[in-house]
Amino acid sequence: MSDQPDLARADLLGMLADMTAKPVDQVSHRVGSMELAWLVHLVEQRYQRRLDLTDDQLAAIRTVDDALAVFRTSLTSATDG
């Protein structure tokens, strides 16, 4: 799929490492509300578009992997139209 965003798990972990001032290998893979808000903000800046996430999508994000899946889906659907 050529429209797949280049966002990777390592990108999200790096963003969280910057937020917490911890090395990447010490960043928790659990995502709380503060971390989620930070990630959404940075991903929106990186791709220069708003992630229009539903309440259900937001509630489903508990880990970095969850966030990656939701963000990729949102970014892909935004490019599809």
Secondary structure, 3 states (H helix, E strand, C coil): CCCCCCCCHHHHHHHHHHHHCCCHHHCCCECCHHHHHHHHHHHHHHHCCCCCCCHHHHHHCCEHHHHHHHHHHHHHHHHHC
